[in-house]
Structures are given as C-alpha cells and as structure tokens.
C-alpha cells in the first residue's frame, strides 16, 4: 500500500459520518443503542456512518449530539460538521468533540470495543521508573526521535502507566496534540484509523495531515496485540502521511514496522533475600510500591515482624507491579506473614482488573470528572497465558524446558538444555539467542547483571510453563535433562575451586545454588548415578560454604543407594573421598578413615595421579585429627614425592605446607620456616594467591613462636589485610590471633586489646557467657555456656595480657578457658600453649602432668621459650 494524504481505509465515509462513529465508539454504544437514545431510526445512524447521508436534518443532528452527551465546543463542532461547515473554533488537542482535561489532550479508557478512542487520564504515580521515564522523555523530545516507540512487556508490568507518564511529560513539546486510542479486539484498519484521526481532531487522514503540518503531535496506541496487523498497517500509514506525528505503542509485542524502536518494560527491582531494614527496603522499587499500596488499605506501615514477609512477597511476585498491587490490596484483611503463608504459593491465581492495564470502563458521555473503574477480572495465570500463546510451537516447548532453571542461567546453559530440541539440525545444537531475544521482547524473560548467569524467567512465567510441562507429561524428562546440564556445569567449574580462578568459580557456584539443589534433589530419586557424580564434584565448594554436614549426608545417602553400586569405581572412590574430606571438618574423622583408605586404594590402583594425591592429602588430614601424627607425616612425604615426580607444582606446595605444620609440632621452627618459604615460592609459580597468603600467615606464626614478636605483628597485619580481600574469614581470624598474641607477649597491651575487640566483633570468637567485664581485655571469663575452639586464641590473648600485668589469678582463669576451648579444635598446639601459661601462673604439678599428657597425645615438643618459662 502506497499511502498519500487522500487515502483512507474508511472508504466513502463523510466527515460527519466519521464523527458519529468515533463518538459512538467512545461512548461504548452500538448503532442500535445510539438510535434508541436519540429517538431516530437505526437506518439513519447506519446511513450517516456509511456516508449515504451527507447532511442530516438539523433536528436529527441535535438529537444524536444529545444522545452522545456532547456539550460546549464539542457539540458546536459536531453540529457545524453536520451542516457541512468547518467548526468555528480550532480543533483542540485530544478527541474531537470530547471535552479535554489538560493541554496534553484527552484519551479515555472505555469498554473493550473495536477502535475505541480514549482521552488521556491523569498520569498515575510511578515508583521505580525514574530512569525509564527520563530516558523515554529524552527520546521523544530530542533530535533524531524514532517515529514509533514500542513499550513491550508482560501483562501487569506497567507499560500503559509508563506510556501515560511519558505522554504527559512531553506534552509541551507536541503543540499539535497528545492523544491516544485503545485498540479493541477484532478492530480492523478502518476502525483504528478512524479512531486515531478522531482523537487528534480530524475526520480523515488527509485532514489530519493538513492540520498537523509542521506541528509535532503524539499518538498513544494501547493494546497493540489485540489487532496486530491492522495496527501495523495504520501506524505505517500515519507516520508516512504525517511526518510530525510520533507514535508510542504499548503491547505484549512490537508493532513490527521499519524504524520502530522497541523498549522492553521490565518488572521493578526486588530487594535481596533477607533484607529487613526499613531504610534499605525503601531503596528497592518493588518494596516501595508494595508499601505505598498497603498504606491505601490500612493506616499503619509494616511492622518489624512483617518486614521479612514483605521482602519475601515482593521477591515471590518478581517485582510485577500489578501483582504487587493485588497482593497489597489483601492487606486490608491479612497481615504480611499471613499473606505470604496464604498466597505465597498461589501467585498465578491472583485475580484483579485486566492485567494488561486495559478493560476499563470510560466515564459516562459528557462526564470527565468520574474516574475510570475496572470492569474485567482475570488471574495472573490467564495474563501469562496470553503472552505464552504469542509464541510458536517450538518456542513454547523451549520455554517449558527453560522453566526448570530455578534461578539465573547463561546462554550456554540454555543451549545445552535445548540441544536435543533442534530436530532439523543433525548436530543437535540450537542457537538460543533468537529465542531469548523473543522472550525478552515479550517480557517473559528478565536480563539483569553483567555475568554469564544473567537470564531468568519471571516467577509467574516459570510456574505457568512448569504447569504446561506437567500437563503434557514432559516434566520428568525435562528435570532429568536439567540435572545433567547442571552436573556438567559443576564438573567444568570444580577444578577452578583451587588456583587463581577460585573466587570466580566460587561465585559461579554460589549463583547457581538453587539449580544445584534442585538438580541434586531430582536426580537422587530419578538418576542417582548423576546425583552421585554431581555430589562428588561439590565437596570442595560445600566445604568452603560450611555445608560439611549436609554435604556428607548427601554423599553417604547416594553411596548407600543400591542403584549406584555398579557405578564406575573411580566415581565411587571420589565420592568416598568427599565423605572423608567433609568428615574432618565436623569431628567425624575417625568414622571415615576407612573410607579414605578405600578411596586411596582404588585411585592409586587406577594410576589416577590427581586422585591419589587428593586421597593421601585427605587421609593425612584425618590422621592428624585422630592423633596419627607420624602416619600423617608419612602421607605428606608421599604426596611430596609423587607431586614432584609428576611436576605438579600446586600439590608440591600443599605437601610442603602440611610438612611445615609437622615441623612446628616437633619444635623445628627453622625447618618449618624454610618449608613455608618454599610454599610461598611454589604458590607464586602456579598462581595460587590464597596458598601464598596461608604460607605467609604461618610464617608470621613461626616468627611469634621464635620470639620475634615485632616481625610477627608486621607480617601478620599484612596478611590480615590481604585475606580480607580474598574473603577467607576463618584464616583471617587465626592470623588476627597470631598478631594479638605477639602484641600481648611484647607488652603492647592496648594494641592487643584492639585485636581482641576486632576478633569479638564478628560474633564467633566469643562464646555465650564469656564476655569480659572491662571491655576488650582486662576482665574475667564469665561462667556457664559451652566453650568453642574459636575462643581459644582470645582466651590465650587475655591470659597473656593478665600474666604481663602480674595478675596470676586472672591469667590462670583465662588459660583454663583456653585449654578447654583448644580441646574442641584439631590443633593441639593451642592446648599445649594454654597449659604452659596455666602451669606458669599456678605452679601446679597436676597442670604440669596434664601438659606432659597433651604433648604425648599430640606428638608435640615444647619450644625453647616454653621450657625456659617452665624452669
């Protein structure tokens, strides 16, 4: 179609016919309704609209104007057109013949009728859309503005509200008028064009082009998806015939014409899980909107006990504005924990006004002071279903597959999950990028962040797609595939949990936590061998994240499953090794010594060098925890020999590190210092910054034990600062203890007290009942409550400070606490140091006997300084 200023799909309609039709549709009337109201025949109305009656009788025109509720300038303009004359007043922006509220024009909201024109209502309050509003306003007022701007997104995301706010914001830049039309279901091109011309004050396209020549105007076209082809045809006609006209369209998909700029409208940002501070919550648009809407139905703001539920609710609703409003409206009856409990798992069943922001009844004819009111109630499920049906068959199938991702995922993960969906491609690989682009375009997919795992289906979309997959009997197969994909991800990532890439690897697994848990849970019942493979790869990550107990339980359960009995022996050996590694972290080392020995036998027998090195290292750790110090040293020497033979630098460094610990135990501090210097050098060669820091931390401890307290403080403080950047709080606390003890031994008591305060600030170093009376140092240990290993170093510092002050009684009390706390840990050196201090403070022969027994049990030799103190 080649548009010109005289072309109109309306055919032979006359100006008065166009006005009658436009006003009738705006009033929500059929031809029969209008005829009955006016007291004229239906044929009269029909002939007028079809152009068969060019000049109705004056009485007939007045009756029709009255039936349409036209008053003032709108009535005068209508009657002038009926007499075949132009209106005596200039066409006002907005709907021709309808009263308008603001210079921005008027565009009413009315029944779901084809081509319904509407007057722009006042803009609603927008929360969290400041950036989008500024950006879109700049686009529509700057140079090079697009002829068509489409705001697309899921139902209820706030497209129409944003478009209205933009239209009002740019009104001054559009002297030709700002108006809009609501596209009705079943509209044809004639309907849409007639409504567009009418709301901009013209009867046909040629008249509109003449009226707006050189004058910018803005047309809002709402609900594009209701008649996509007619809308595309008319918008193409309009922008070609009226160069100064800008079109802002809203819908669940773009208009689809050349030069169109598409901007997806995303849900509001939600707070991280667990945020309960009111000021912090107010910074997140989704929480701010919920709170604002809640205040409309109840006077009091959310109380402190409701804030966790508020965070959970807005996260559960995925920041979808209308879903938030619907949920908040129920706050009139229920408090927020009750809302979460009752509706947290039923968000798809939330019902309210048409979630596309439409289906609103217009003000009665001639009345603009009555607010629009909702007339159509739908559920969130129905709203999502509307967007789902815009996808073709393969896209729907792909969406059902992607719904098994519990959290964020990457393009690569999507590609793996969808690989066997590409039937024509013999390679079985499909490029998911066009699909993801389509899902973003329809507002079904959220893209946030800059990392690879940045794609996420909205919760409502995900739940709807899961329902569809379950209904088709696909869900089990899809979840099985998901478990395989996640296992591959973890298998690729696990090797990087050691080395320079460790922080990135840990972060990636942290981000995939939800999917890892879902994959493991499903595979444990459906495919236990895959579950065992996944769990075996997770051991090191579980250990880093303090999930030793639950991780060990998973591995034990899967190893005991009869369906894994015939699994690859190497896989079972690695799983046994994982059990043993995790056991050492929570005091179950003796239980799992047989598992570690069995794993070593299999892996060494298969000539699996990496496996044998790992097995000997874990076995050595268990032996230390169970008192088998000599055999533990033998395993460390074996690791050193094997690693050196195969040129495995990192394993060589780890073995040297373990052997340095044994030399400290045997009081050979010069040998330990040489080994730790070698560890530092080797760790630098293989790019292991964390291992270098641990070596330097131990060098600071050696300096302290040698009595070089100033060196220990200086080096320890450098390591503490570096460990803070690495994110290793456990080792950082240990090095702080080294610094604190060195300061206390050298008499720098004020600085030692500062270290104590820092140690106790993290809430883990001081157990219940062990607070000092005088702040950070100088008080007495409290009574009651269990002691923990973390308290050992704090008690040692307190005892040393009291000893330095000459308060032997207080020192004895603190060294007694340190002995009990050290007994809960694996490093018996703390116990020995506490008993030395206690023996010096009390002179007790019984304490000296306990000290001798501790040295025998731990294979520990006293240091020269300790022997000197004991006399």
N, C-alpha and C positions, 0 to 999 in steps of 0.2 A: 504494500500500500504506500502510495506517494502522497503525503499529506500536503494540503495547501490551506489557505485561510478560509476557503469556502466549503471545504469538505466537512461533513458531519455524518456519523453513523445514524444520526436521528432521522435521516431521510427527509420527508417533506414537512416536518413539524414546523409550526409558526412560532414566533416569539411568545405569544400568549399561551399557546399550547405547551411550550416548554415550561413556562412559569407555573401553569396549572399542575403539570405533572410533578415538577420539583417540589412545590409546596404541599401537594397531596402526600407525596412520599415522606417529606419531612414531618408531616403530621401523623404518619402511620396509618393512612386511610386507604381503603380500596376505592375504586371508581364508584362502586355501589354505595359505600359509606358516604362519600362526598356528595353524591346526588341526593341521598336521603336527608343529609344535614342541610343542604341548600334548598331542598324542595324543588329540584329540577329533575328531568329525566336522565337515566343512566346514559342514554344515547347522546344527550347534549354534552356530557362530560367527555365521553369517548370521542366524539367528533372534534371537540376542541383540542384534545391531546394529540389526535392524529392529523390535525391541520386541515380538516374538512370544513371547519367553521372559522373563517379568518377574523371576523369581528362580531363577537357575541353581543346580544342586546345588552344595553346598559344595566337594566334590572337584573338580568342573568349574571353579569359580571359582579354586581354588588352582592348578590346572594352568595355566589361562590367565594368572594372575598370574605364575607362574614362567616361562612362555614369553615373557611381555613383559619379564621382567627386573626386575619391581618389587620393591623392598625397603623396609624400615623403614616410615615413616609413609605412603609412597605405597602400599605393599602393604596396610597396615591400612585405609587409606581405601577402596581398591578392594574389599576383601572386605566391609567394612561396607556399602558401596553394594550389593553383590551380595546381601546378606541383607536389603536393603530398609530399612537404618537409616542415619542420617547418620553421617559419620565422627566418631570420638570426639575428634579433635584439630581445631583450627580450620584452615580451608583456608589453606595458605601461599601467598604471592605466587608466581606462576610457574605452571608446568604442574601441573595437579592430578595427583598420583600420581607425578610425576617429581622426583628429587632436585633441589634448587636450591642454587646456589653462593653467592649473595650475597643480602642483603636486597632488592636491586633485582629479584629474580626471575630466572628462567632461561628462556631461549628457544633451543632447539638449532637447529643447522644440519643439514639432512639431505637425502636424495635428492629429486629433482625429482618429487614425488608430490603429487596434489591435496590442498590444505588441510593441508600438513604443519605441525604445531605445532613450535616450536623454543624452546629455553631460551637466554636471552641469554648469550653468551660474554663473557669479559672484554673491555673496550674495547681496541682496538689503538692504538698510538702515532700521534697525529695531528701532522703537520708542516704548518705554514702555515695552519691552520684556526682559530686562536685567536679571530679576530674573529667568524667564523660561530658557533663554539661558544658564545661569550659571548652573542651576540645571541639564539640559539635557546634557550639556557638561561633567559635573561631572559623570553622569550616564554612559556615553559612553567611559569614559577614566579611570574609577575607577575599583576596583575589584568587582566581582560579577555582572558584567553588564548583562542586560537582552538580550537574543538572538534576541528578537523582541520588538521594541518600537513603539507603535502606537500613533500618534498625531491625535486626532479626534475633530471634531467641525463643526459648521455651515459653509456653503459656505461663502467665503469672510472674514473669521475670521483671516486668515493669517497662516494657517497650513503649506503650502508649503514654504512660505518665512522663517518661523521659522526653518523648517527642513533643508533648504538650508544653513541657517546661522550656524546651528549646524554641518552640514556635513563639511563645510569649517573649522569650529573651531577645529574639531577633526581630521583633515586630517593627521597631523604629527603622530598621534597615530595609523594610519592604513596604514602601508607601502605596504600592498597588493593592495591598491587602494580604492578610493571613487568614486562611480558611481551610476547611477540610471536609472530606467525605468519608463516611463509613461504608465499606463495601459489604453488600449483603450477599448471602448465599444464593446462588442462581442468577446473579447480575450478569447482564450481557454488556457489550461495549457501549450500546446506546444509553443504557442506564447509567453507567459510570461517567460517560462523557457529559450527559445532561446534568447530572448532579454536580460535577466539577465546574462546569460553566456557570450553573445557577449560583453556587455558593460564592463564586467570585464576581457575581453581579452581571452576568451576561446570559443571553438566551442560547447562543451557539458559539462554535469555535471561532468563526471569523470575527464576530463581535468582540469576543474575549481578546483576540489578538490585537484588535484595534484599540480596545480600552487600555490594555497593558503595555502598549508600545512605549518602550523607554522607561517603564516603571517596574521595578522589581516587585515580585509577589511570591508568596509561599503557599503551597497547597500540601496539606497533610492528608495522606491516603492511608486509612487504617484498615487492618484485616485483609491484607493482600491475598492470603491463602484461600479466601472464600471464593474468589473468581480470578485465578491467576492469569489465564490467557486474556480475558477482556481487560484486566488492569494493565497488563503489559502493553496491549495494543493502544489503549487510551493514553497511558503515560508517554509512550513513544510519540503519539500524535501531538500531545500537549507541548512537550519540550522542543519538538521540531517546529511547531507553529508559533509558539510564544517563547522566544529566546530569553526573555527576562523572568520566566517562571521557574522557580525551584520547587522540586517535589521531595518531600520527606515521607517515605513509606514505612509502615510497620507491618510485621507479619512473621510467620514462622519460617518463611523462606524469602529470598530476594525477589524483586520484580523480574529480573532477568533480561535487562536491555543493555545495549552497549553504553559505556561511560558511567554505569552505575557504580557508586561507592558503597560497599557492604560493610556494616559495622555490627558484629555480634554484641548483644547486650548480655553480660554475664550476671549471675547471681551476686548478691552482696558478700563481701568478705566476712568469714566467720572467725571467732577467736580460737586460739589453740586449745586443745583439751586441757581441762583442769584450771582454767583461768577463773578466779573468783573475786578478784579485786574490782570493786565498782568502777574506779577510775580507769583501770585497764580495759574493762569490758566496754566502757563508753567509747573507747577508741575504735572499736570494731563495728562497722556499719550494721551488720545483721543484728548484733545485740542491741545497738542503739535503737534500731527500728522496732524490735520486739518491746523494749522498754517504753518507747513512745506510744505504741499502740495499746500496751497494757494499761497505761495511765488513762486511757479513754473509757475503760470499763471498770476500773476500781481506783480509789483515791490514793492508796499507799503504794510506794515503789517496792520493787522486790527486796525482801529482807535478806540478811546474810545467809540464812539457811536455805534460801531459794536460789542463790546465785549459781551453785553448781548445776542445778537443774536447768537454769536459763542457758548456760553455756552448752549443756548437752542438747537442749531443744533446738537452738539455732544451728548447731552443727548437724543435728539429725535432719533438719529441714533444708540443709545445704545452702542457707542464705537466700532461698527463693522468697521474694518479698510477699507475694500474696499468700503463700503457705504460712509465713510468719504471722501475717495479719489474721489469718483464720485461726491459727493456734492461740494467738494472744487474745482474741475475742472470747475464747473459752475461759479466760482468766477471771471472768465475772463470777463464775461458779466454783472453779477449782484453783488451788494454789499450784505453783510451778512443779513441785515434785509429783503432785497428783496428775498434772498434765503429762509429764514425762512418762509416768507409770501407765496411764490410760492410753495415750496416743503415740508414745514413742515408737512402737512397732506397727503403727497403723497410719502412717503419714499419707499413704496413697488413698486412704478413704476420707481424708479431709474434704469437706464439701463447702461450697460457698458460691459467690457470683461467678459467672463465666470467667475462667482463669485466664482468658486471653485479654481481659480488660474490656470486654465488649458485652453485648446483650443487655444494654441499659435502656431504660425507657426514657424517651425525651420528655421535656417539660410540655405541658398541655399547649395547644396552639395559642399563640399570643401571650404566653406566660414565660418569662425567663427568670423569675425570681424563685421558682421552685427547684430544688436540687434534683439532679438525676437520681434514680434509685435502681437497685439491682432487680432483675426480673428472672434471670436464669440461674439455676443452681446445678453445678457439676462437681464431680470429685476430681482430685488431683490425678487419679488414675486415668480418668477419661481425657483430661487435658494432655497427659503424656501420650496417651494412645493416639491422639490426633497427630502429634508430631511423628510418632512411630510409623503411622500409615503413610507419611510422605516419603518414606524410604522404599526402595525397590526390594524385591525378594532377597537378593544376596546381601544387601545392606542390613536388612532386618536380621538375617541369620548371623551376620558378623556381629551386630550389636548384642544379640543374645549370647554369643561367645564371650565378648568383652565384658559382659556383666559379671563374670566370675571374679574379676580382679577386685579385691577388697579395698584397695587404696589406689595410689598413683602408679602409673606404669609408663613404659617408654615405647617408642616406635618399634624398637627391636623386639620387645616382648609381645607387642600386638602382632608383629609379623610372624613370630613363632607360633602364637596361639592360633592364628588364622591360616597357617601354611597349608593344611590339607583341605581348606575350603575352596581353593582355586582349582576348579575342575579342569579347565582347558589347558592350563599350564602344566606340562609334564614334570617340571621341576618341583611342583607342589608349593611354590612360593608366590605370595601375592604382595604387591606393594601396598601397604596400608595407608599411605599418606593421602591419596584422594578420598578414601573413606573417612579418615579423621577430619579432613577439611570439610567434608559434607556434614559430619556430626557437629562440628563447631558451628558451621553455618546455620544449622537448625537449632542451636542452643542446647543440644543434648550432651555435649562434652565440654568439660572445663579444662582450660590450659593455664596453669599457674606455675611460676618459678622458672628457673633457668637451667636446672639439671636435667638429665635424661628422663628421670621419673617425674614427669610434669603433666601427664594426661590423667583425667579422672572423670568417670561418668557421674553426673549428679545422682544423689542417692535415690531420688524418686524414679529417675530413668533406670537406674541399675535394678531397683526392686521390680519395676514393671517388666523389664527384659528377663529377669530371672523367672518371674511368673510365666511369661510366654515360653521360656525354655522348658520349664517344668511341665507345662501343659502339652508340649509337643514330645515329651519323653526324652529330651536331649540333655537334661541337667547332669546326670551321672557321667556321661561321656565327656561333657564339657569340663566338669570338675577334674576328671581324670587327666585330661589334657593340660589343664591349668597346673596340676601338681607336677607333671613332667617339666613344664616350662619353668616353673619356679625352682625346681631341683637343678635344672641347667644353669639358671642364674646364680644360685648359691655355689654351685660347683665351679663356675667361672670366677666368682668373687673370692672364695675362701682362700686361695693361695696368696692373695694380696693382704690378708689379715696379718701377715708378717712382712716387714720391709718398709720401704719408703712410702708405699701407697696405702699403708694401713688406715690412716684417717679417712680417706675417700672410701675404702672398702667397708669400714665400719658404718660410715654414714649411709652408704647404699643399702646395706642390710637393715639398718635402723628404719629407713624409709619404706622398706618392703616388709616390715614386721607383720602387718595384717595379712598380707598374702602368704607369707611363710607359715604363719599359724593356721590359716585356712587350708593350705595345701597339705600340711602335715596331718591335720585332723582328718581330712577326707581320705588321703592316701593310707592312713593307718587302718582304715576299715576296708577300703576298696582295692588298694595295691600296696601291701605292706613292704614289699621289697623297695619300691620307690621311696616310701616313707623312711625306710632304714638308710637308704643312700642319702636322703636329704638330712636326716638327723646326724649322721656321721660327719657330714660336712659342716654342720653348725656348731660343733663342740667348742671351737676356739671363740666364736662370737658369743655363745652362751656364757662362756667363762668371763669374757670381758664385760658382759652386761649383768653379771651377778645372778644368772639363772642356772646355777650349778645343780641345784636340787631338782628343779623341773626338767632340765635337760637330761640329767641322769635317769630320771624316771621314764622319759620317753624312750631312751636307748634301751633300757632294761626291758621295757614292755615289748618293744619291737624285736629284740633278740629272742625273747621268750615265745614269740608268736610262731606256731608250727609252720606257718606259710613261708617264713624266712629261713627255715632250717636248711634248705637246699640252695640258699643264695651263695654267691661267689664267696669262698672262704676269705679272700683278701678284704672284701667289703665287711664281712662279719668281724674280721680282725681289727679293722679301723674303728668299727663301732665299739668293740670291746675296749680299745684304746681310749675312745672318747669317754666311756663309762669310768675308766680308771683316772683319766685326767680330771674329770669333774668331781670324782670322789675325794681327791686330795684337797679340794677347796672347801669341803664341809665336814671334815673329820671322819670320813669313811675309808681312809686309805687302807687299813688292814683288811677290810672286806674285799677290796678289789685288787689286791696283789696278785691273786691267781689269774684274774682277767688280763692284767698287764703282761704276765709271763706267757700266757697263752697267745696273746697278740704278737709278742716278740717272736715266739716260735714260728708262727705262720709267716710273718713278714720277712724274717731272716731266711726262712726256708725257701721263700719265693725270690730271694735275691732282690727284694724291694728295698733299695738303699734308703730312700726317704722314709719308708715305713719303719725300717729297723732303727734308724736314728731317732725317730719320734718315739718309738716304743721304749728304747733304752733311756731316753730323757725322762719320759713319764715314769718309768719304773724307778729311776733314781729318785724322783720327787717323792714317790710313795715310800720308798725305803727310808728317806730322811724323816718323813712324818711318823714312821713306825719304829724309829730307832736303829735301823740297819745302816749305820753310817759308813762302815767300811765297804759293804757291798755297793752302797750308793756311790762312793768314790770310784769303785771299780767300773761301774756303769758309765760314769762321766769320762774316765780314761778310755773306755772302749768307744764312746761316741767321738772323742777327740781323734783317736786313731783312724776310725772309719771315715770321718768327715775330712781329715787331712788327706787320706789316700784318694778320695774321690773329688778333691778340690772344692768342697762345699764350705765356702767361707763363713756363711752365717752360722751353720751348725758348729763349725770350729769355734766361733766366738761364743756361742751358747755353752759349749762344753767347758771352755776356759772360764767362763763366768761361774759355772757350778763348782769347778775345782777351786776357784778362789774362795768360795764360801767354806769349803772343807779346810783350806789352809788357815782361814781366820779361826775356825773352830779349834784347830790344833795350835793356835797362837803363833803361826809362822807368818807374821804380818809382812815381812819383806817379800816373801814369795807371793803372797796374795797381791801385793802392790804391783809386782811385775806382771802377774797374770791379768790384772784389771787394765793395766796399760796396754797389753796385747789385745784385750777385748775392745778397748776404745779404738785401736788402730784397725782391727778387722771389721768392726761395725762401720767405720768410716769407708772402708773399701767396698763393702756390699750395700752401702746406702741405707743403713739402719739407724736413723737418728734416735729412736727410742732406746735401743740397746746401748748406744753410746751414753745416753743420759743415765741409764741404770748403772753402767760401769763407773761413771764419774760420781754417782751417788755413793757407791760402795767405796770408792777411793776416799771420799770425804769421811766415811765411817772408819776406814783404816787409819786415816790421819788422827781422828779422835782417839781411837784405841791406842795409838802410839804416843798420845800426849801432845800432839801438835794441834792444839785447840784452835789457834788463830787460822791455820790453813784449813781446818775442818769447817770453820764458820764461813770463810770466804768462798770456798768451793761449793759448800752445801747451799749457800744462798744463790749462787749462780744456777745450780741445778734446779732449785725450787722454782725460780722464775721461768726456766725453760719448760719444766714439767707442767706449769700452769697453762702454757700454750698448747702442749700436746694433749692435755685432757686426761691425765692419769692421777686422780685424786689419792688413791691408795699409796702409791710410791711417794707422792709429794708429801703426804703426812709423815711417812717414815723419815724422809730427809729433813723435814722440819724438826723431827725428834732428834736427829743427829746434831743439827745446829743448836737446838735448845740445850742438850746435854753438854756440848762443848762450851757453850756460854756459861752454863752453871759451874762446870769444872774449873773454868778460868776466873770465876768470881764476877762475871759480868751479869749480875743478878737482875738488874732492871731489864736488860735486853732478853734474858731468859724468860722473864715474866711475860714479856710481849709475845714471845713464841708460844708460850702456854695459852695465852688468850686466843691466838690465831688457831691453834690446834683445837681448842674447845669451841670455837665459833661454828665449826661445821656440824656440831651436834652429835658426832660419832665418837669423839675421843674420850668423852667423859660419861660414864655410865650413870644410871639413876642412883641417887644417894651419895655421889662422890663430887660434891661441889666444895670449893674452898670457902672458908669464912671471910677471907680478906681479899676477895677478887682473884686475880690471876697470879696466884702464888702466895705462900706465906700462911695459908690456912691449914685446917686439919681435914683429913679424909672423913667424909660422912659415914654413917652406919647404914647397914641394910642394903639390899639390892645386889644382884649378881654383878661380878666384875667381868670385863671383856678384855680380849687381847689388845685392843686399841688403847686401853687405859695404861698399859704397861709403861710406855715411854713417858707419858705425862707424869705418872707416879714416880718414875726414876728421876725426872727433872725436879719434881717437888722435893723428893728426898735429898737429892744432891744439894739443892739450894738450902734446905734446912741444915744439912750437915755443914755446909760452908759457913752458915751463921752460928754454928756451935750448938744448935738445938738438937741434941742427940735423940731425945724422946720423940719429937715430931718426925725426925728423919726415919726413925725405926718404924713409925706408923706408916709412912709413905712407902718405905721399902717393902713392908709386908703386903701392901696393896699391889705393888709392882710384881712381887713374887706370884701372887695368886692370879693376876692378870696374865703374866707371861706364861703360866702353865696352860692357859687356854689357847696359846698360839703354837706354831711349829718351830720357832727359833728359840731353842733352849738357852742361847747366849743371854737373852734378856733375864731369864730366871737366875742364871749364874751372877750377872751383874747386880741384880737386886739382892741376892743372898750375901754377896761380898759387902754391899753397903749396910745390910742389916747386921752382919757379923761385926763390922767395924763400929756400928752405933751401939750395939748391945754387949759385945764381948762374950756372947753366949756360946758355950761349947756345943749345945744342941743345934744351933744355927750352923756352926761350922760342919757338923755331921751332915746336915741337910745339904750343905754346899758340896761336900765331897760326893754324896749320892747323886746330886744333879750333874756333876761333872762326869761321873761314871756312866750314867744313863745317856748323856748326850755326847759322850766321847770328846769332851771339851777340856782343853788345858787352860789353866789360868795364865793371864798375861803378866809380864814382869811387874807392871804397876800395881796389879791386883795382889800379887804375892807380897809386894812391899807394904801395901796398906794393911794386910793381914798380919804382918810381922813374922 
